[in-house]
Amino acid sequence: MAGSLVACAPGNSPGDSPEVLATFTILADMAQEVAGDVLEVASLTRPGAEVHGYDPTPGDIRTAADAEMILSNGLGLENWLDKLTADSDATRVTVTDGIDPVTIAGTDDPNPHAWMSPTLASVYVDNIVDALSDHRPADAGTFRDNAAAYRERLDEVRRDLTDGLSRLPEHQRALQTCEGAFSYLTRDAGLTESYIWPVNSDAETTPDQIRRATAFVEDNDVPAVFCESTVDPGPKEQLVRDTGARDGGTLYVDSLTEADGDAPTYLDLLRHDVDTIVTGLRGDRP
């Protein structure tokens, strides 16, 4: 959870000040795809870090002060953004502008995980193109071309998701995870969603949460359950014991991995999650 600048562009060395700073690794990777070789984009958080409860360090605040642009997700994800930018004159860009958010069940709060929809990722890309083009008008054509190629790859992932899940029996189109981070993905895929807790927090899992998840798994004959890489897998393991469902594997949501991991890029993250969910819900054995 320690604040640490992670470059997503070649040529960055410790101590360099990024021209464009993204609040977490996924946004940095998306922005670097659009920026190409024109601009350097860096992530405030490290691969594997949890972004929800992040607390900017004095070093992070100094880094933000030197940046010319700061990209954030919005939708309540970075409640610490004002602290981060207290000494910064950087242009602040919210990349979810224009997205109609899904609300967290039982609240009026938006679910922040819109990037988990390959469809809505195009809105992220559009906003990034607009922001970078305003910042570097002479390179707007390059940004548009890079974004067009990137959208084609996003469309491939979306088609893989739709095709894979279309083969599931209707009664097995149900996803049980630890965190409610997949509301946008399940909406895209026509899945019913269940989760143990709605958004990552420091609160302990309650017996009622486990009971509701257990009932969902049993009522829907869910063959496998999943948990995210940045949370304690204990509740999932209890759910496996209580229901007999298989451990479907680890999903990635809030952070990319290191280069040798399962999700070193945003597209890798989506592909990994789609493949893991489809395989688990079809009941395939590893």
N, C-alpha and C positions, 0 to 999 in steps of 0.2 A: 504493500500500500504506500510505500515511500514515494514521494514525487520524484520523477526522473524523466528527463527529456529523452525521447526515443525518436530518432530520425527515420523517416520513411523515404528519404531521397538519398541517392549516392553522393558521397563527398562530404557528408556532415561529420564533424569531429567534436568531441566533448568541448563545451565552452562556446561553440558557435551559436549565434542567435538566429533562430529561424525567421524567415520573412512571414511565413504563414504558420500559425500554431493551431492545432486541433485539440479538442479536449480529451479525446481518447483514440485508441489505435485504429478503430474501424473508420472513423471520420478521416483520420490522417491518410489512410490507405486509399480511400475513395478519392480524396482531394488530390493525392499525388498522381493517380491515374489520369485525372483531368489536366493537371498542371504539366505532366510530362517532364521534360528537361528544362522548362522555362522557369519554374519556381521550386524552391525547396519547402516541403511541408514536414512538420514534425508533430509528434504526439506528446501531450503532457504526461500521460500515464504510460507505464511499461506494459509490454505483452503479459497477459495473465492477471492484470490488476482489476480489481472491482471498482467501477466508476461511481456507483450510487452514493456511497458514503465517503467519497474521497475528500481529503482535507488539504488544500494547497499549502505547500511549504513556503518559507521566505524565498527560497531559490526559485520556486515556480512563479512567484509573484514578480521577481526580477526578470525572469524569462518572458513573461507576458508583457512586461513594461517595454521590452526591446522589440517585440513582435509588431509587425505592421497590420496584421489581420488575425483575428481569432475566430475560428469556426466552432460553433457549439451545436448540440442536438436540439436543445430546448425541450418542451413538453415536460418540464419539471425534473429532468434528469440531473442537470448540473445546478443544484441549489447553492453551490459554492462559487458560482461564476463571478458574482459581484466582488467577492473577496479576492479572487484571482486577478481581477482587472482593476483593483483599487488604484494602482499607480500606472495604469496603461492608457495610452491614447489610441490604441489599435482599433481599427474598424471591427465591430462585432457583427457576426453573421450567424443567424439561426437557420440551419439548413432544412428544418422541417416546415418552414413557412409554406402555407398552401395545403398542408395535409390536414384532413378531417380526422382527428384522433379517435381511437377507441378509448372509452373510459374504463377505469379500473372498477370492477364489480363492486357495488355498494357505495361508490363514491362519485363525485363529479370530477375527479382528477384524471388527467389524460394518462394513458399508458405510454411511456416514453419510447418503447422498443419498436418504433415504426421501421427502422432499418432492417428488421427481420422479414419484411415483405419485399421480395424481388421486384414487385410492381412499384411499390412506393419508393424504392431505391432510386428510381428514375427522377422523382421529385428532388431527392437529395442532390443528384447529379446536376439537374437543371439549376438549382440554387447555387451550387458551387461554381458552375460555369458563369452565371451572372456575376457572382462576387469577384471571381478572378478576372473576368473581363473588365469590370469596372476598375479594378486595381491595375491591370496591365492592358489597356485598350489595344495596343499594337499587336498583342498576341491572342486576341479574342478568337480569331479563326483557328488557331492551333487548339485552343481549349475546346471549341465546338467539335473539331474533328476527333480529338481524343475522346470526348464524351460520347460521340456517336458510336465509335468502336466499342467503348465500354458498355453502352446500353445493349448492344448485340449480345455480348457475353452474359449480361444479366438476363436477357430474354431466354437464353439457352437454359439457365438454371431454373427459371420459372416454368419452362416447358417440361423439364425433367421432373420437377415436383408434381405438376399436374398429371403427367403420364404415369408416373410411378404410383401415385395414390389412386388413380382411376381404376386400378386393378384390385383395389381392396373391396371386400364385401362391405355393404353399407353399414352393418352393425359394428364393423371394426374401424371405422373412420373416427377414431377418438384418441386424443393425445393427452397423456397424463405426464406432467412435469413437476419439478420442484417449484420453480418460480413462474408466475404468469407472464412470461416474456414472449410468448408465441401467439398472442392474440391476433396480430396482423398476419402472420404466416398461416394460422389455421383458418382465418377468414378467406385468404387467397385460395386455400386448398379445399375448402368445404369440410373441414374437420370440426368436431366438437372438442372443446378445450376444457381441461381440468388442471388445477395446480394446487399445491399444498399451501403456498402463500402467494399473495398477489405481486409484491415487489420486494426485492431484497431488503432486509432490515436486520438489526441486531437482536430483535425479539426472538425468543425461543419458540420452536414449533409447538403448537398446542395439541392435546389429544383430539379436540374437535376437528382440527384441520386434517389430522391423519384419518379420522373416521370418515370424513366426507370424501377424501381421496380414495380410501378403501372401497367405499360404496360405489363410487364412479367406476373404478376398475372392475369390480365384480358385476355391476349392472350392465356394463358395456362389453364384457368379455374381452378386456384389453389384454393383449398377449405380452406387452412389454411396457415398462415405465422408464422415464428418462430424468436426468438431472443435469444442471449446468456446471461448467468447469470451475466457476468462481465461488461455488457454495459448498457447504458441508454435505457430503453424500449420505450422512446418517439417516435422515428422514426417508430418502429413497430406499435405502437398505431395509428399513423397517417396513415400508410398503411392500417390498418384495416378499419379506417373510410373512406378512399378514395376508397377502392375496395369492401367492404362488405365481404371480406374474414374473417374467424374466426381467433382469436388468438390461434395458435396451442400449445402454451406453451413455457416453458423455456428449452433451451438446454444448456448443459455444455461442455465446450471446453478447456479452459486454466487452469482450476483449479478444484480440487476435493472440496467437501463440508466437513463440520464437520461430525462426526460419525452419527449424527441423521438426516442428510440431504438425498437428493435423490441420491447423487453420492459420497459416502465416499471412494470408491475404483475406480480404472480405469475400471475394468470390470463392476461395477455398473454404471459408467458414460456411457459406451458404450450401456449397456442394456437400460438405461433410455432414451438415445437419440434415439436409434433405435425404441423403443416402442412408444415414443412420435411422431416421424416422421411418422411411419406407421399409427398410430391412426389418426393423423391429416390429412394426405393425403387421407386416405380412407373416410374421412368425418364423422368418428365416433364421437359421442357426449360423453363427459365425463360421 
